[in-house]
Each structure stands twice: as C-alpha cells, then as structure tokens.
Amino acid sequence: MWRALVHVVVVVTLSGCAERPRRTLPRQASRDAPSSAAVPVPGSASNPAEDVVGAASELPLPASRARQRCPDELIPSNADLTLSLGLRDARSERRQLLPMALINQFSSAGGLEPRSATARYHAELVVEGFTSPHHFRRLNALHSEWDAGRLEGRLVVFDSSDRQALCQTPLHVRGDASGASLSRRLREATRTALEKKLYVLAQREASAALSGISRSFQFPSLAAELRLSAGEPE
C-alpha cells in the first residue's frame, strides 16, 4: 500500500515539473548591427550643408608669396577686365574673427561690385596678419597713445576657368593715428574712426597694388567709393 502511495506522489510531482513553454522576448538590435536608417553622406541630398561648402570652396593660393605680374598679353581680348574684390582670412592663428566692418568694406555692402558667378577673373585680398587699432601706454610713459592697426597679406588675381592664380603682389597696410584723440570719454569713437581709416587705406593699397602688376585689370569705380567711405567730397 505504501509503495502505491509513493508511486502516486512521484507521478504527481513529475507531472507538475513538466517544462513550461518559455516566453520569447523581442531581441534587441546589436549596437554594431547596421541600421536601416540612411546615414548622411557628405555632399548628399540628406546633408545639403556639405554642398554649400563644396560650392563655395576657395581657389588654391600660390605656394610662393613673391610678387608676380599678370600675363596681360595672354588675356583674351573679349574678357571682362573689371574685377570684383573679395576678402580671404588666411591667418595661421585665428583666435579672433576678422571684424565685420572690415568684411563689409570688401563686399557689395561696402560699395564694391559683388562677384559675378559668370565672371572669369576676380581678385582677393588675402589677409595673413591683422591687428585692430588699440589704445596702450608704454612702460614709464607719461601719456598713452594709439596703435593705428595693421593689415598684412597679398592681393591675388584668380582665373576661375583654369582654377588658378594669375598674379599677386604683397600688401603691407598700416593705419594712421595722427590727430587721434586721447580723451577717455571719446575712446570708443576714436577706435571706430581709426578702424574705418585702416579699412579705407587697405582698399586704396589694393587698388594701387593692382595697377602695379597689371595694365589691363581694374576695380570698378573704386576711387569714388573710397572717397565716399572716407567722407571726402566727390
């Protein structure tokens, strides 16, 4: 009888321990597995900013900074010889951006002709060193003074069709602080006036530099615009 009871208990226990079906959980995607979403590719429709960068890529600068005259005799007779003048920041250290007023001075907002998309030739003022006008006092000096600022670089004329530089000349522009007020109350106004004078001098130097390396190329009505920028009568 006891054997029969033990047999019944064992059967019931074994039947209760029968393997139940396991719940299958959804498998997580591996981190290394490729996603079905498209990854933006530079220059693709999903990343249009790259297209903008590529479209506005700058032409390469000459490796040498030496002065080189323009090959006027090789320029086609039907070419547009009126150049737009742009600005390029080529400083080795760019801890600070170039002043917006300087950028505007070398744009259509500053009175110069904007660069045409169909123009074959154009010029750039390549900035390789820049110091804004600033107020300072020398050691043991009785009075403070103004540093009128400077702009170092080169004027480069490019051929967009051949995507190369045609000619170039160095530029060394120093501001003029003569007559600048040393009044503390007028310091900001004086700084603004010195900055404007430096930018106008840079444009004048660029115009004179172009005439020194080419008898053909010219800037459009640059002299009149510079007189207006400097506040001189026409």
VOPAGU-2260 file (C-alpha; in pm, 1 decimal, decimal comma):
REM VOPAGU-2260
SITE   aa  ch    i         X         Y         Z
SITE  MET   A    0       0,0       0,0       0,0
SITE  TRP   A    1     281,4     235,9      92,6
SITE  ARG   A    2     455,0     157,3    -233,5
SITE  ALA   A    3     138,9     252,7    -421,8
SITE  LEU   A    4     113,0     585,0    -239,6
SITE  VAL   A    5     477,2     668,2    -308,1
SITE  HIS   A    6     425,7     585,8    -675,0
SITE  VAL   A    7     126,5     817,1    -694,8
SITE  VAL   A    8     317,1    1106,1    -524,6
SITE  VAL   A    9     614,2    1065,4    -758,5
SITE  VAL   A   10     390,7    1068,9   -1067,3
SITE  VAL   A   11     207,9    1380,9    -949,0
SITE  THR   A   12     536,9    1562,1    -870,2
SITE  LEU   A   13     690,0    1478,6   -1204,5
SITE  SER   A   14     382,2    1587,0   -1391,7
SITE  GLY   A   15     387,8    1925,7   -1207,3
SITE  CYS   A   16     750,0    1981,0   -1302,7
SITE  ALA   A   17     684,1    1943,1   -1672,2
SITE  GLU   A   18     869,4    2207,3   -1875,5
SITE  ARG   A   19     656,3    2506,8   -1939,7
SITE  PRO   A   20     685,1    2693,3   -2269,8
SITE  ARG   A   21     933,5    2982,2   -2242,7
SITE  ARG   A   22     827,6    3334,0   -2334,6
SITE  THR   A   23    1030,4    3465,8   -2621,3
SITE  LEU   A   24    1134,7    3829,0   -2573,4
SITE  PRO   A   25    1198,8    4054,3   -2867,8
SITE  ARG   A   26    1568,3    4050,8   -2945,2
SITE  GLN   A   27    1743,5    4382,4   -2911,4
SITE  ALA   A   28    1933,4    4501,5   -3209,2
SITE  SER   A   29    2308,1    4483,9   -3171,0
SITE  ARG   A   30    2490,8    4811,5   -3138,8
SITE  ASP   A   31    2725,3    4706,0   -3413,7
SITE  ALA   A   32    2447,8    4596,6   -3645,8
SITE  PRO   A   33    2383,8    4831,1   -3938,8
SITE  SER   A   34    2076,7    5047,3   -3903,0
SITE  SER   A   35    1813,0    5062,6   -4171,0
SITE  ALA   A   36    1813,3    5446,0   -4149,1
SITE  ALA   A   37    2022,1    5622,5   -4410,1
SITE  VAL   A   38    2342,3    5782,0   -4282,5
SITE  PRO   A   39    2401,5    6133,2   -4416,2
SITE  VAL   A   40    2683,4    6132,7   -4667,8
SITE  PRO   A   41    2885,3    6447,4   -4735,3
SITE  GLY   A   42    2755,6    6614,4   -5046,3
SITE  SER   A   43    2429,4    6418,4   -5049,8
SITE  ALA   A   44    2073,5    6547,1   -5050,4
SITE  SER   A   45    2038,4    6449,2   -4683,3
SITE  ASN   A   46    2323,7    6683,0   -4589,2
SITE  PRO   A   47    2289,1    6993,7   -4805,2
SITE  ALA   A   48    2533,0    7194,1   -4589,2
SITE  GLU   A   49    2819,4    6996,8   -4739,7
SITE  ASP   A   50    2704,4    7100,8   -5085,6
SITE  VAL   A   51    2722,1    7463,4   -4981,6
SITE  VAL   A   52    3075,7    7420,1   -4850,2
SITE  GLY   A   53    3184,1    7245,2   -5166,0
SITE  ALA   A   54    3026,3    7505,8   -5388,9
SITE  ALA   A   55    3199,2    7790,2   -5204,7
SITE  SER   A   56    3542,0    7624,8   -5194,4
SITE  GLU   A   57    3826,2    7872,2   -5241,4
SITE  LEU   A   58    4077,6    7851,2   -5521,8
SITE  PRO   A   59    4426,9    7746,5   -5409,2
SITE  LEU   A   60    4676,5    8017,8   -5324,0
SITE  PRO   A   61    5024,1    8024,1   -5481,1
SITE  ALA   A   62    5284,7    7847,8   -5269,4
SITE  SER   A   63    5522,8    8140,6   -5311,1
SITE  ARG   A   64    5438,1    8487,3   -5179,2
SITE  ALA   A   65    5670,6    8660,5   -5426,2
SITE  ARG   A   66    5539,3    8939,6   -5647,2
SITE  GLN   A   67    5431,5    8821,3   -5990,2
SITE  ARG   A   68    5296,5    9033,3   -6273,8
SITE  CYS   A   69    4975,4    8943,2   -6456,4
SITE  PRO   A   70    5017,2    8795,7   -6807,2
SITE  ASP   A   71    4821,8    9076,6   -6975,6
SITE  GLU   A   72    4927,3    8963,9   -7322,1
SITE  LEU   A   73    4764,5    8622,4   -7270,3
SITE  ILE   A   74    4425,3    8753,1   -7154,2
SITE  PRO   A   75    4151,9    8711,7   -7420,2
SITE  SER   A   76    4056,0    9037,5   -7589,0
SITE  ASN   A   77    3684,7    8982,6   -7517,5
SITE  ALA   A   78    3735,2    8911,4   -7145,7
SITE  ASP   A   79    3576,0    9124,9   -6875,2
SITE  LEU   A   80    3869,6    9303,7   -6715,6
SITE  THR   A   81    3668,8    9461,7   -6433,4
SITE  LEU   A   82    3745,1    9269,7   -6116,0
SITE  SER   A   83    3542,6    9217,8   -5803,5
SITE  LEU   A   84    3743,9    9237,4   -5481,6
SITE  GLY   A   85    3686,2    8982,6   -5206,1
SITE  LEU   A   86    3843,2    8913,8   -4869,3
SITE  ARG   A   87    4002,8    8587,3   -4752,6
SITE  ASP   A   88    4118,5    8511,6   -4399,6
SITE  ALA   A   89    4441,6    8312,3   -4436,8
SITE  ARG   A   90    4591,9    8383,6   -4093,6
SITE  SER   A   91    4776,7    8093,3   -3935,2
SITE  GLU   A   92    4618,8    8171,8   -3597,0
SITE  ARG   A   93    4252,7    8271,4   -3591,9
SITE  ARG   A   94    4189,3    8330,3   -3225,2
SITE  GLN   A   95    3950,3    8606,8   -3323,4
SITE  LEU   A   96    3737,8    8656,2   -3632,2
SITE  LEU   A   97    3806,4    8946,7   -3861,8
SITE  PRO   A   98    3589,0    9248,1   -3773,7
SITE  MET   A   99    3254,7    9253,7   -3951,0
SITE  ALA   A  100    3317,1    9614,1   -4053,7
SITE  LEU   A  101    3629,6    9502,1   -4241,7
SITE  ILE   A  102    3438,9    9222,3   -4414,7
SITE  ASN   A  103    3160,4    9460,9   -4514,4
SITE  GLN   A  104    3415,2    9705,9   -4651,0
SITE  PHE   A  105    3521,2    9440,6   -4902,4
SITE  SER   A  106    3171,5    9338,6   -5006,3
SITE  SER   A  107    2882,0    9485,7   -5200,1
SITE  ALA   A  108    2766,5    9644,7   -4873,0
SITE  GLY   A  109    3087,8    9844,8   -4871,3
SITE  GLY   A  110    3017,9    9992,5   -5212,1
SITE  LEU   A  111    3215,9    9741,8   -5423,7
SITE  GLU   A  112    3074,9    9531,3   -5701,4
SITE  PRO   A  113    2970,7    9179,1   -5589,8
SITE  ARG   A  114    3141,8    8888,6   -5757,0
SITE  SER   A  115    2952,7    8759,3   -6060,1
SITE  ALA   A  116    2903,9    8385,4   -6096,0
SITE  THR   A  117    2993,1    8411,9   -6466,0
SITE  ALA   A  118    3299,2    8632,7   -6426,4
SITE  ARG   A  119    3620,2    8455,6   -6524,4
SITE  TYR   A  120    3860,7    8679,8   -6333,2
SITE  HIS   A  121    3836,6    8810,2   -5977,7
SITE  ALA   A  122    4069,3    8941,1   -5707,6
SITE  GLU   A  123    4104,7    8865,8   -5338,5
SITE  LEU   A  124    4277,4    9048,9   -5058,1
SITE  VAL   A  125    4432,1    8759,6   -4866,8
SITE  VAL   A  126    4474,8    8858,9   -4501,5
SITE  GLU   A  127    4773,7    8687,5   -4338,7
SITE  GLY   A  128    4814,8    8920,2   -4042,0
SITE  PHE   A  129    4580,5    9168,6   -3879,7
SITE  THR   A  130    4586,2    9393,1   -3572,6
SITE  SER   A  131    4295,1    9618,7   -3483,3
SITE  PRO   A  132    4358,8    9975,0   -3363,7
SITE  HIS   A  133    4402,6    9978,5   -2988,9
SITE  HIS   A  134    4490,1   10212,9   -2704,7
SITE  PHE   A  135    4800,9   10146,3   -2492,8
SITE  ARG   A  136    5067,2   10307,0   -2274,7
SITE  ARG   A  137    5437,8   10238,2   -2294,7
SITE  LEU   A  138    5636,7   10149,5   -1985,3
SITE  ASN   A  139    5720,9   10462,5   -1780,6
SITE  ALA   A  140    5549,1   10683,3   -2040,2
SITE  LEU   A  141    5361,7   10990,4   -1917,3
SITE  HIS   A  142    5084,9   10968,9   -2174,8
SITE  SER   A  143    4900,8   10689,6   -2352,7
SITE  GLU   A  144    4887,1   10658,7   -2729,2
SITE  TRP   A  145    4712,3   10478,7   -3012,2
SITE  ASP   A  146    4835,2   10189,9   -3222,9
SITE  ALA   A  147    4656,0   10252,9   -3553,2
SITE  GLY   A  148    4649,0    9883,7   -3651,4
SITE  ARG   A  149    4792,5    9696,7   -3946,6
SITE  LEU   A  150    4695,2    9454,6   -4221,5
SITE  GLU   A  151    4948,0    9221,1   -4382,0
SITE  GLY   A  152    4876,5    8998,7   -4678,0
SITE  ARG   A  153    4869,6    8994,9   -5055,9
SITE  LEU   A  154    4644,5    9081,4   -5346,1
SITE  VAL   A  155    4582,8    8779,1   -5570,8
SITE  VAL   A  156    4408,3    8774,2   -5910,1
SITE  PHE   A  157    4243,5    8443,0   -5998,4
SITE  ASP   A  158    4132,4    8277,3   -6320,6
SITE  SER   A  159    3814,8    8086,3   -6230,2
SITE  SER   A  160    3811,4    7892,1   -6557,3
SITE  ASP   A  161    4157,9    7744,0   -6505,3
SITE  ARG   A  162    4109,9    7744,9   -6125,1
SITE  GLN   A  163    4447,0    7901,6   -6057,5
SITE  ALA   A  164    4610,7    8226,4   -5955,3
SITE  LEU   A  165    4733,1    8451,4   -6235,3
SITE  CYS   A  166    4935,4    8706,0   -6042,9
SITE  GLN   A  167    4987,5    8853,6   -5698,8
SITE  THR   A  168    5162,4    9123,8   -5501,8
SITE  PRO   A  169    5231,7    9170,1   -5127,4
SITE  LEU   A  170    5032,0    9420,9   -4924,2
SITE  HIS   A  171    5151,4    9597,7   -4609,9
SITE  VAL   A  172    4895,4    9841,5   -4474,1
SITE  ARG   A  173    4947,8   10042,9   -4158,1
SITE  GLY   A  174    4686,9   10269,1   -4008,1
SITE  ASP   A  175    4728,4   10636,3   -3934,6
SITE  ALA   A  176    4672,9   10755,8   -3577,9
SITE  SER   A  177    4781,1   11115,9   -3635,2
SITE  GLY   A  178    4539,6   11352,8   -3469,5
SITE  ALA   A  179    4361,8   11075,8   -3278,6
SITE  SER   A  180    4203,9   11193,6   -2955,7
SITE  LEU   A  181    4346,1   11060,2   -2629,9
SITE  SER   A  182    4035,1   11150,8   -2434,1
SITE  ARG   A  183    3898,0   10861,6   -2232,1
SITE  ARG   A  184    3544,3   10980,4   -2299,9
SITE  LEU   A  185    3598,9   10962,4   -2677,6
SITE  ARG   A  186    3799,1   10639,5   -2676,7
SITE  GLU   A  187    3537,3   10416,9   -2842,6
SITE  ALA   A  188    3453,0   10676,4   -3105,8
SITE  THR   A  189    3824,0   10723,6   -3176,6
SITE  ARG   A  190    3876,6   10349,5   -3211,2
SITE  THR   A  191    3588,7   10323,6   -3459,1
SITE  ALA   A  192    3728,7   10611,7   -3664,5
SITE  LEU   A  193    4076,1   10452,2   -3672,2
SITE  GLU   A  194    3931,2   10118,8   -3781,1
SITE  LYS   A  195    3742,5   10281,8   -4067,1
SITE  LYS   A  196    4054,7   10468,5   -4173,2
SITE  LEU   A  197    4255,0   10143,3   -4173,4
SITE  TYR   A  198    3998,1    9965,2   -4389,8
SITE  VAL   A  199    3986,3   10251,7   -4640,8
SITE  LEU   A  200    4365,5   10254,1   -4657,3
SITE  ALA   A  201    4359,2    9878,6   -4726,2
SITE  GLN   A  202    4126,5    9930,5   -5022,4
SITE  ARG   A  203    4343,2   10210,2   -5156,9
SITE  GLU   A  204    4654,8    9996,8   -5125,6
SITE  ALA   A  205    4478,5    9711,9   -5303,1
SITE  SER   A  206    4384,2    9941,6   -5591,8
SITE  ALA   A  207    4737,9   10077,1   -5621,4
SITE  ALA   A  208    4882,1    9725,3   -5597,6
SITE  LEU   A  209    4663,4    9602,3   -5884,4
SITE  SER   A  210    4779,8    9881,1   -6114,7
SITE  GLY   A  211    5136,2    9785,6   -6027,7
SITE  ILE   A  212    5105,6    9427,7   -6159,2
SITE  SER   A  213    4860,6    9471,8   -6447,2
SITE  ARG   A  214    4783,4    9728,0   -6714,8
SITE  SER   A  215    4456,8    9556,5   -6803,5
SITE  PHE   A  216    4268,8    9468,1   -6486,1
SITE  GLN   A  217    4092,7    9732,7   -6280,6
SITE  PHE   A  218    3842,3    9770,0   -5998,2
SITE  PRO   A  219    3505,4    9932,2   -6080,7
SITE  SER   A  220    3467,4   10294,6   -5970,8
SITE  LEU   A  221    3681,8   10218,1   -5667,3
SITE  ALA   A  222    3821,9   10567,2   -5628,7
SITE  ALA   A  223    3480,0   10731,5   -5599,6
SITE  GLU   A  224    3357,2   10474,5   -5349,2
SITE  LEU   A  225    3668,1   10519,8   -5136,8
SITE  ARG   A  226    3619,7   10895,7   -5125,7
SITE  LEU   A  227    3266,4   10842,0   -5003,3
SITE  SER   A  228    3381,3   10591,9   -4739,8
SITE  ALA   A  229    3638,1   10839,2   -4611,5
SITE  GLY   A  230    3384,7   11121,8   -4603,5
SITE  GLU   A  231    3555,8   11321,7   -4878,9
SITE  PRO   A  232    3353,9   11520,3   -5136,5
SITE  GLU   A  233    3313,8   11375,5   -5484,1
